């Protein structure tokens, strides 16, 4: 997304665009990271996971204990891995509900547009252990959750952030009754304006009559 590129450019990074998918770009980063002088800083880097797991500690601190259910997006699996690790280290085991796009390589939600999650194996282990539930989401379900967050909660997030809420809404309501559930939003809407920007409804003359004609 353009705003994300702008942010890294602002701090002096050199930005190269790869003719290919996210997976192609990540493969190149991994190959480059094997050379002297280069470090991969996405969630393949264990230091990043150690930092990201702190959200689990923060939730426990702010809620006075671990929530019963935590929902979040599942793209590469870094956040899922980190959150699960954080709760485990805190001696807690909330149910983790994670939402992934059914059409991963082409989803509207660019931050989870990842065909091959780098942490897929670890997430699969968490699923097998009964700690994580993966929910596959349609584009309509992602968009609907994103719109409701903005219009009903005033939370303008990037599309991928809504995947956790969308997954939570598909859970059996009886399993959530009386539970403390938290949906983690992982990115602000301005991170991915290319996806969420829409054309204006109409272009009008600078007169009140012209405005009212459209509004009524």
PyMOL commands that set and color helices and strands:
alter all, ss='L'
color gray80, all
select helices_A, chain A and resi 2-10+22-33+46-52+54-63+78-89+104-106+110-112+120-128+139-153+159-169+173-176+189-196+208-215
alter helices_A, ss='H'
color red, helices_A
select strands_A, chain A and resi 69-73+95-101+132-137+181-183
alter strands_A, ss='S'
color yellow, strands_A
deselect
rebuild
show_as cartoon
